[in-house]
């Protein structure tokens, strides 16, 4: 019998730029399956695509759009966290950036707290983490209590994964889980991996440094033409993301805060506002995997067809939606598209 794939079991000491983590396709499939809770059945879809895995934990109630499940294949528990629902219209992007993602306000990181280095995360990440901490299954178990009962005492491998906001929350939840496992008196498993896809950044350099020191089997995958992974660290850079023959944001006009300006100018204003907020906190957003484990996808700069005749603003966001699509991330990894069952 073939041994189960251990997701994220590559050792960082052997990492080179072109090397991908073991099991990244499976991790991306699990991240994609989280979206099936919206219209289909997670267990049925998981059985169809990954028959060696089974769902062992699901929340009885989804909190404020936050959803997750735990899958198990006999040797590894994977916490898969669902991304946000974003239709990539201008209005949806603005609402997501200012409300769901909520970068303009920050909260101290307390798992553990450090008054010297002052790790911080965005208000949006703080709210999503709170939802993940609170959710329970039909047995009354939180994700944490389930892991402490099943994975930790048996030294089973652990992985967290997610796409989009799910990848963002997988990053912060993995740090919370690491802290709680150690605080409960257990050793960390030999493999504690984190694989994120298209994850936006919502933490400062102190948190990013702590993450990079604390968890070494981590990989951050991002499409170089996807707006979401750049939506905190380089908002202004979004304006030239789709150069000719693509549609340039500098040639698109919309109404923002009562002003009729180009989309490129909108991104400049958002960047200016964000920098002002970061300056107040003296806390600047910084990507994790700063020196290892950041893997760019779509380096050939593939763009997707958009609907001819649509307003140019809609075409721009249609392209953005296609670049961010979880099935296209599977395509970049050499896998087939996933369809909920």
Order of alpha helices (4+ residues) and beta strands (2+ residues): alpha-alpha-beta-beta-beta-alpha-beta-beta-alpha-alpha-beta-alpha-beta-alpha-beta-beta-beta-alpha-beta-alpha-alpha
